[in-house]
Amino acid sequence: MNTTQPNEHKIVIKGFLQTIYLFILTFKYLIQSYLYPKNILKLKQQWAQQAIRWMGYQLESSGKIHPENKVIFVGNHISFIDILVLMAIHPRISFVAKKEIRSWPIIGWGAQRIGTVFVDRNNKQSRSTAKDQLIQSFANETELHLALFPSGTTQLSELKPWKKGIFEVAHQTQTPIQMFYIHYEPPRESAYIDDDHLFTKLIEVFQKKNKKVKIVWGPIILSKDPIMEASTTRLWTLQEALCH
């Protein structure tokens, strides 16, 4: 008797149920963030760490995070899991993200809850408004740790030029920039690119075993030439990719 097909169905059903539980887990932490707002940083980190473990990833971090109160983190962008990885290690981080994430079920609500700045990447006025908002925030806030993916999109390798906007923000506000690089095993199954859809991608992720994700914290710079730094920081991630 051929049991391959029934076994495949069982794996898909299991992945579906695991995906549903991930949304339930996210909703639970969202509710707790309103009940215990003073604990929101701790809840962010606990949620991210638990979600990563639930998806079956072994998380590793190397290098040191910039210790100052204001810093901009820039790095490669492979998957929506990148945000969980960053928060699991450094819960003070907030994000700039594409506006589409705001409409994602539960996750979009969570992104708003942690102070994400949403940008319509196809709208020049939206990008300009977000940039002005960030400049104002770095001028007024006593502590701000912002993570951004200058590629503007998810991809397996940072072959597309990085946008210079966040480097201009760093230059105008004299905010230090720290690079990071995220690597997944397996890479494609973890990536969220091309025609991938959130729900089906999560089911696919749950089906894979022995998954790993590593984040490397890189050099720290002060911006002097935004255009040049958009290029050199991207090249650093490409060099890191050759080491993994």
RAHULIN-V575974 format. One record per helix or strand of 2 or more residues. SS is the DSSP state (H for helix, E for strand). FROM is the first residue (numbers start at 1). TO is the last residue. If there is no record, write none. Layout:
# RAHULIN-V575974
<<SS:FROM:TO> <SS:FROM:TO>>
This chain:
# RAHULIN-V575974
<<H:4:35> <H:37:54> <E:57:62> <E:70:75> <H:81:89> <E:93:98> <H:99:103> <H:107:113> <E:117:119> <H:124:140> <E:144:148> <H:165:173> <E:176:185> <H:187:190> <H:198:207> <E:211:221> <H:226:242>>
